Every structure is written in structure tokens, then in C-alpha cells.
Amino acid sequence: MALPNVLLVVLDSVRARNVGLYGYHRETTPFLSTYSDRATVYRQARSPGIHSVASHASLWTGAEVVEHQATRHTDGIQPEKTIWGELAENGYRTGIFTVNSVVAHASNLVEPFHLVETDDFSDSAGKPFPDAHGPTDVAAHEGVAGNLARSLQDDAPVRSFLNAVDHLYRKQRGRLETNLDSETLIERFLEWEADVDGPWAACLNLMDSHFPYEPAEEHDKWSDDTLGSLHDGFEKPPANEFVQGRPWWQLEAFKSLYDGTIRELDAHLERIVTGLKRADVHDETLVVITSDHGEGFGEISRLTGRTRLVDHSWGIHEVVTHVPLVVKYPRQTDPTTIKEPATITGFPDSVRATLEGSCPRDSFVPDGPVIAYTERLLADHADVFDDSDEPVTAYYGPWRAVYESSDNGDVVKYAGHGNNALTLRVRNAQDAILVDRTGSEMIDRVFDTFEPVDIRQEPGDISEKTEERLSDLGYIR
């Protein structure tokens, strides 16, 4: 029997709460709801972290964030210790298709793949003279005078100077935009799949629901021009804007735009599945659809009573940890619903079980509790709060959570931050009830069972161009 193909689709920044399949009041995912009729739906899936590097490192390796400790955007993972490296050793061709700058440029998470389809943020990208120095060759912002000084020191001072002039001209015309969109990535993935001779394994990371929230007109069903203009008025990333005094109702209103982006992602999913069916490879492919983390729109942390969630910058709230997880196993035709706590960290084990021909539906459900962890916000990010009345300590990490099944079928969540702890009963993606203000003992006991693992790779340098792109997307680094 031929080896099954493997497809991981990461719907970046999509939280389960706003997914129609998970009981949301808006039908944001009509295709995914239909697709689940012949797939496995994990109702209580959690992300191990709340930002791209941490969660993708866990997806790649099966290690928890507290084990691999890849928590900064520039952190890396040893490629040979990823599931993608393992699949390559077993004869698979591997490819990743993404415009996520954290995944593709700040970290080394694309290194295990044979093919990488992404924007070109290399040092020479966009330079008229690639062999000469340009402003994007260094992460530091040196200004016009600094760039001129470097140009004069270069072996080709005239060409280096022209690179600096070109960069300044394009920057004044507006920030450099991404060259690729999800439709193009999907097209390239399907073309690549058709050309691969033998089994393949791929990851599509689609960024439509990441800030900025800009759904295409046909999917923008719940907003209007007024809301769009309000969104376009951002001068800073969301975390800076709202922590420093922008009215919180504006952030909450942006959920209408966000819902449109999820609807757009749903259309992308349909295009992917249709393409696989047309190529007659869908039935024999392990298809995993999930998210790396959720998104906050001003929800208040129950742990501190004052910390408000903005995008995915801090906290351990359900809006950033509860993610969709829909899996179509090879040759699966009947629907299955898993209500136990699950974790996307189980992806590598699910792939291995699928390759062995066993029934892997419990691979996302660990033997022990599910955990989530983030160190954000770190002390060196304190400048975000320069104009805020909020104490910075209300945002500092670490934030920790433990999930386990309850006797009545709900999920019990123990969450902790500093000296604060609480226990919640989570019924579904829409409903979580506070039980009491205890839980620290459970959290300490579970987290004490985890030890660091030798997976992380030391951070590398990134260019100014990548720094600018991360800033545009609202990342705090």
C-alpha cells in the first residue's frame, strides 16, 4: 500500500470561538462545517502557546513550549528533530507555503523543508545592486547618515549608495507589501503536489485572519466602510494602540472584520480540498486543519481582573488557546467527535500513527493533562506601556494553564499567573464558568513533570526588512 500524503493547514490566528463549526452565531465556516461530516472534529483542542514560533515549534516536534523553550521570534529548532525532517528521511518530499514572516524569516522553522514558498525578505531582495550593501542588510535602524557612512565603507560605494537611495524612495512611498497572497500560495501548492513523484508532506500557513483584518469584499459580510476606515486609521500595532489609550470598543468592533477573514479562509479551504480531490489524492491524504493560536479583542483576563487581551501578545485566556482542530484521516468517510482535551502538539504522533497504518484518532489526546504556556509579555517589552495607566506587571509572563476532563464531559481548566490562580469549567468554545480561585497546586504538579529537551537552536540575525514586516504585523519582539 502506498504511503499516505500529509497536509497540515494552519489558519493563523483563528480562535475556535469565532468558528461556525464551534457554535459561533455567525456562519463563518460553511465549508468546514460540511467537510466535518466526513472528518474528526476535536471540540476541546488547545494550542500549546499563543504565538507562531512557540506553537509551530510544538507542531513540528511534539514537544511542549516549556520543553523546547522556543519563545522568541528569532528562536530556532534543530531541523533534523522535526516531523518534517523525519518524513524526508522516509522518502517524502516536503514543502511549506506561507507568508508568515515569523515562521519563514525570523526563525528557522522552514529549514526542514525541501521547498519553501514565501516572500523574499533576503538581504538582496529588492536591491538594485544585490552584490553591494543596502539598508536591509542590518537589523539596526541606522538612518540616512548611517546608511551613507556604510555605503562609503563598502567595496562598491556608488552601488551601495544607490541601494540606500532606492530603499529610502520605496519606504517613503509606503511600506513594502507582501508579494504573495493565500490564493497564490494554494495555487503553487497544488502545482507542486501535481509534480511530486511519490509521497509528499506539506504545510500551508494562511495569514488572512492575522492583523490587519482585511477580508475580501465577497467575504466581508459583517462590517461596513465606517469600520474599515476606523481599522485603516491604525498608526501602531494593536497592542500599542489599545494599551496606550485607544477606546476598547473599537477593538471589539473589529471582530466583524475578523469574522470576514475567517469566512475567506473557509473559501480557501474549499479550494484546497477541491484541488486534492481533482488530483485524486484526497482520500489517501492525512489532512489536519487547525490554528497556531487565537486572537484577543479586549477580553479581560479573569486571572488578574484587569489585563485585557490584544491580538496574541499575552495571557492564557481561552480566546488565545482554544483553537479549531479538524482532521480527515486517510480513507475516513464517517464523522467522529472527540470531546476530551486535545493538543495540536500531538501532530507528529498522529503522522507517525497514520504512516504505521493504525487508527491515530487519539494521538491528539495525551495520556495526561493538556497544557498551555507563554512567557509573554517579557520585561524588555515594557516600552509598550510607556503611555499606559496599567501596571506592566499585569501583563508579564509566564502564564500557565492545565486542562483535564471532568466527570460530566466538560473540560476543567486550571490557570495561573504570578500569585493568581483559578479553576474554570469549559463547556465549549463559547462558554466557560468560573469555579473558584484555586488551582496553583495542580498547575505546579503538572508543570514539574516537564524537563527541557535538546531541540532548540540559538537565534540567528534578521534583516531590517524582516524587522519592518514584523512591526507592520503587530509583533512585539
Buried (B, 14 or more C-beta within 10 A) or exposed (E): EEBBBBBBBBBBBBBBBBBBBBBBEBBBBBBBBEBBEEBBBBBBBBBBBBBBBBBBBBBBBBBBBBBBBBBBBBBBBBBEBBBBBBBBEEEBBBBBBBBBBBBBBBBBBBBBBBBBBBBEBBBBBBBEBEEBBBBBBBBEEBEEEBBBEBBEEBEBBEBBBBBBBBBEEEEEEEEBEBEBBBBBBBBBBBEBBEEBEEBBBBBBBBBBBBBBBBBBEEBBBBBEEEBBEBBEEBEBBBBBBBBBEBEBEBBEBBBBBBBBBBBBBBBBBBBBBEBBEEEEBBEBBBBBBBBBBBBBBBBBBBBBEEBBBBBBBBBBBBBBBBBBBBBBBBEBEEEBEBBBBBBBBBBBBBBBBBBEEEEBBBBBBBEEBBBBBBBBBBEEBEEBBEEBEBEBBBBBBBBBBBBBBEEEEBBBBBBBBEEBBBBBBBBBBBEBEEBEEEBBEBBBEBBEEBEEBEBBBEBEEBBBBBBBBBBBBBBBB
